[in-house]
Amino acid sequence: MQLRWNDLGRPRADRADSRTVEIAGFPLTPLAVSSADRFLLMAEPGCCQGCVPRNRLAVVEVSADRPLKLGSGKLTVSGTWRVSSDPERWRYRLENAELKPGLTRRAALAASALFCLPVPAMAQLGAEAADGTAVDIHSHAGNLIWLSFGRGQSVPVADPMRQGGMSAIALAVVGDSPIIKLTDGRLRPSRDPRPGELYAFSQRSFPALHALTREQGLPIVRTAADLRAARSSRPSVIVAAEGADFLEGQIERLDEAYQYWALRHLQLTHYRPNELGDIQTEPSVHGGLTSFGADVIRRCNQLGIVVDVAHGTYELVKKAASISTKPLILSHTSLTERPLAWTRRIRPDHARAIAATGGVIGLWPVTAYFPNVMAFAEGFAKTAELVGVDHVGLGTDQLGLVGASALPSYADLPQLAAALRTKFNDAETAKLLGGNYRRVFEASVG
């Protein structure tokens, strides 16, 4: 028996209890692993654990007698269907699971274009387009997330940037890290932060970022002139924060981060509905942007800090757009026409709201959406067709993705540049790979 996702929550799925069924979907494992004997299956690909929906009818819990090779794309699984009445569990489980062989039609079509252009040829073609001025508008490169906790060691950042033609990255500390935990397969707030806890964490994570830049000889970008001068021959870092949770409702801390830590790019929210507003992956509690969030945007405009609305709800984005006097950034996402309520992807109207401010939408290279650089380039083309080539950029979320990336290293940038050159001219490719963000940065920071 074959089940479809629109069967879930309906009599057809419930009547299948104890029967052998098959269903196609996208796996999400607790860790970035290539195989697992237990995982969650969802209707849409998820970039990370925070993408798991709260709706217990929207996920299938899969278990197998042996580890299954998952990959990062769509797969078809068969097994014994179980229906649970326990409100604390997912309603549907698939036991004794087995993978159905074969490549899906969608994945085959997406991958086929890559085979028409050998990788060495792509790198050669991309060398001119990756001219050393590219900017990654959202990154955790260098192992910064773990370095912020005092764990692990740094990994190379500057050398791959030089090799690939990446001039600057918006390197982001994560404001809500101490309270975000993996719970039942999804990343979400595990508790309320203690007073002062997230601010104290920022006083460890910002220094970790600065230490990384010193170690690797990466200058900090503080002004538009600094970014104009940045080239891959001397790669630079824009200090960013993913989530303004460290402010803890105190606007003066924004000035402190600007002056002391050189913060120049602020994402308002992350995986916690915070003092600034609502997020895509949790129920709305603020109706979008709060009054404090509005004050933060105004102060960012005054100080010269790029405002990033990634992870925020559409209502937050619309309110932010009505308040900001500078272009907005939505640093890492992709388009979808039919999103689920929990998705980190955005609808066309959401994208248009960013473009209407003169802003930029950063596309991320999640292989579940874009299995290779040719598919990723097609994502750029579709987004540019919707909002215009002046409003699309690159946000890799490097070392922040749970799954695989179609652009795993900055050294691979020439391949993306070559793929973009099959769809855009040189000037347009330069805009997509950094020119558009440079324009917004200059308008915001001065």
Secondary structure as UniProt FT lines:
FT   HELIX           5..7
FT   TURN            8..9
FT   HELIX           11..15
FT   TURN            16..18
FT   STRAND          20..28
FT   STRAND          35..42
FT   HELIX           49..51
FT   TURN            56..57
FT   STRAND          59..69
FT   STRAND          75..83
FT   TURN            87..88
FT   STRAND          92..99
FT   HELIX           105..115
FT   HELIX           119..129
FT   STRAND          134..139
FT   HELIX           141..143
FT   HELIX           144..147
FT   TURN            148..150
FT   HELIX           158..164
FT   STRAND          166..174
FT   TURN            175..176
FT   HELIX           177..179
FT   STRAND          180..183
FT   TURN            184..185
FT   STRAND          186..189
FT   TURN            195..196
FT   HELIX           197..215
FT   TURN            216..217
FT   HELIX           224..229
FT   TURN            232..233
FT   STRAND          236..242
FT   HELIX           245..247
FT   TURN            248..249
FT   HELIX           252..261
FT   STRAND          263..267
FT   TURN            280..281
FT   HELIX           291..303
FT   STRAND          306..308
FT   TURN            310..311
FT   HELIX           314..323
FT   STRAND          328..333
FT   TURN            341..342
FT   HELIX           348..355
FT   TURN            356..358
FT   STRAND          360..363
FT   TURN            367..369
FT   HELIX           373..387
FT   HELIX           389..391
FT   STRAND          392..394
FT   TURN            399..400
FT   HELIX           410..412
FT   HELIX           413..421
FT   TURN            422..423
FT   HELIX           426..430
FT   HELIX           431..435
FT   HELIX           436..445
//
